[in-house]
Amino acid sequence: MAAASVGDCLSGAWSLFKKNAFTHVVCTLLVMVVSSVSAGLLAGPMLVGYLRLIEREDRGEPVQIGDVFRGFDDFVPALVAGLISSLVVSLGFMLCVIPGLLILALPAVALQLVARGERDGVAAFTEAWRTVTGHLGSACVCAVVLGIVGSLGFVLCWVGALVTLPVAMIGQYYMARQLLGDAPAPIAPF
């Protein structure tokens, strides 16, 4: 396990976004639409598919927009890990906001574990809990900054969100990898 670096997450996210902006915008919109239409129940599988797409692209492999649906290959673990971690974060926010902020990185790490091959949603949540609480400071700061970056696009009549949301989601991929001790590929400078 290692600490998360906000700068590395943002620069890696921007670099990957620039390579294939159209795909990331469309995939982010698909994740949002499918998640909202299903009242959040399909958010886990959709995010796992998107994380897998990001990982493939990060390795230099070709990706297609339809790859975002590959998270349904592991529907149950993605659903369970996504629901448990999101519920725990929501509970944390109900307990005076600060506990929720401290564990805000939990869903990203749990879903990254499922995307990497964990076939048990509860085990993914448990490992994510250990990982995030082991690096509470850096995980909290990175997750909050990525949340702010993702939200900034809504300031410009929602149009900017077409850039900021995908960058924030890709940044969460890099954050989860750093927290799990996976050294991301070298990041190209801006």
N, C-alpha and C positions, 0 to 999 in steps of 0.2 A: 504494500500500500504506500502511496505517496500523496503529497499535498497537491491541491489543484492550483494552477496558476491562471489568473484571470487573463493576463496578457497572451499567454500561449493559447488559451481557449478561443479568445476573440480573433487573434491573428490567423490561427488555423482555420477557424470557421469562415473568415472573410476570404481566405485563399481558396478554400474548397468551393465556396459559394460562387466566386468569380468564374471558376472553370466551367460551371454548368448551371447558371442562374435560373434559366427557364425550368429545368427539371426540378430544382429545389422549390421554386415558387409553386409550381403545380402540385408537387408532393405535399407541401405544407398545407395548401388549400384542401387537398383530398383528406389529409389527416383531420383537419379542423371540421370539415363538412361531415364526414362519416362519424366522427366522435360526437358532434353536436346532435346529429339526427338520431343517434343511438343513446342519447342522454349520458354520454361518457362511457358506456359499457364497452364499446369497441376501440376506445382510445389506446389501451394497452397493446392489442395486436397491431393496430395501425402504426403506433410509435416503434414497435419492435421491427416492423417491416421497413420503416424509414431509417432506423438505426443500421439495419443490415445494408440498405442501399448506400448510406453514407460510408460505412466501413468498406464496402466493395469499391466505391469511388476513391476512397482514401488510399486503397492499395493499387489504384491505377487500372482497375478493371472497368469495362464498359457497364453502364447502368441504363435502365429504362424506367419510365414513369410507373409502369405496372409492377415493378419490383416492390413498391411500397406496400402491396398487398401480401407479400411473402411472410409477413408476421402471422398470418392466419394459419401457417403451417404448424405453429406452436400456439394455437389459440388458447388452450386452457392455462398453461403456465403464464402466458402474457396477460391474460385476463386477471388471474389471481394475483400476480405480482403487481400489476397496475392498480387494481382495486385496493389491495391491502395497503400499499405504500401511499396512495392518494388519500385514503381514509385516515391513516395515521398523521399525515401532514395536515389534513383538515382539522383533526382533533387538536393538533398542536396550535393551530391558528385560533381555535376556540378558547384555548387556555392562555389568553392574554397576548396573542400574536407572536411573541418572541420564541416560544418553543417551535412554532410552525416555521419561522424563518430559519432557525438553527438546523432543521432537518429537511429543508426545502429541496435538497439534492437527492433525497431518497428515491422518488419515482424514476429519475433518470438513471441512477445506478442500478436499481432493481431491474428495469427493462433492458439495460445494457447487458446484464448477466443473462437474461433470457435470450437476447439476440446473439450472445456468444455461445449459447448451447445449453444453458441450464434448463432442465426439463421439469423442474419442480418449482412452482410459483412461490410457495412458502419458503423454500430454501433460498430462492433468489432474494426474497424480502429480508430474510435473516442475515444473509451475507451483506446485503446492501446496508442494513442497519449497523452492522459491525463496522463496515467501511466508512460510512458517513460519520458515525459517532467517534470513530478513531481519528478523524480529521475534521472535527466540527467547525473550527474557525475558517479554514480555507474552503471547505465545502459550502459553508453558509455564504461567505463573501462572494464566491464565484457564482453560486446559484442566484443570489440576489442581483448581482450585476447583470447576469444574462437575462434575468426577468425584466430588469429595467430596459436593457437594450431591446428586447422583444416588444416591450410596450411603447417605446419611443415612436415607433412608426404610426401609431394611432393618433399622434398629435397632428399630423399633416393629413387630416381628412381621411384617414385609414389607408391612404395610398402607400405611405412609407412602410407600412406593416408588411407589404409584399417583399421587402428586403430585410427588415429587422427581425421578423419572426423566423424565417429560415436560418438567418445567421445565428439567432439565439438557440434554435434547435440543434444546429450543427455544433455550436459551442457546448451544448450539454453533452453531446457525444464525446467531445474531447475532455470535458470535465470528468465524466464517468470513467473514461479510459485512464486518466491521470490518477484518480482516486483508487482505482483498482490495480494500479501499478503497471498497466500496459503502456509502454513507451510509444506514444504516437509517432508516426513517420515524421521526419524532419520537416519543419514548417518553413515554407518559402517566405521571404520578407515581402512586405507590401510592395 
